[in-house]
Every structure is written in C-alpha cells, then in structure tokens.
Amino acid sequence: MRYEWYDQASRFSRSYRDVAMAVDKLVNIPNRELLYDVYAYITDMRSTLALVNSYVKWLGMYASHPVVVNGIVVHRKPI
C-alpha cells in the first residue's frame, strides 16, 4: 500500500513539473494578447498545483518518520 502511494505521489510530482514547464513556455508566446487573457488563470493553476505538490511531499515525509510523544514512539498505520 505504501509503495503504491509513493508511486502515485511521484507521478503527480512529474505531472506538476510538466505543467510548470508548459506555463514557462506559454509565457514566451508571441501572441501577447492571448497571454494577457489567460495569464491569471494559468499562474493560479500553477500556484495551486505547487501547493498540492508540496503538501503531498510533506505527507510522504511525515509517513516515513516515527513520532515520539513523551519519549514513547507512536506507531501509525501506513498510508
């Protein structure tokens, strides 16, 4: 189960990277009028995906490290 979660997280991260690269390329299009019409939407989408990507990575770090409460290691269910 855990490996499947990491595979899905890795695939999401790669997809986010592809979207970010596409946005970077779109910023350089010669049709500036089109860019001005869609710029707010694509940058909002990129920012939202970056936030989700960071959250997914944080969840992965949290799942792989033990938690110590009052000197006792608390075991969690695998994600």
RALINUR-V991456 format. One line per field, one symbol per residue. phi: phi as a letter, one per 30 degrees, with the letter a starting at -180 (. if undefined). psi: psi as a letter, one per 30 degrees, with the letter a starting at -180 (. if undefined). burial: # if it has 9 or more other ideal C-beta (glycine too) atoms within 8 Angstrom, else .. Layout:
phi=???
psi=???
burial=???
//
This chain:
phi=.dddddddddddddddeddddddddddcddddddeddcedddddddddddddddddddeddddccdccbhicdcccddd
psi=eeeeeeeeeeeeeeeeeeeeeeeeeefgkfieeeeeefeeeeeeeeeeeeeeeeeeeeeeeeffklkkjhgkkkklkk.
burial=....##..#..##..#..##..#..#..#.....#..##..##.##..##.##..##.##..#................
//
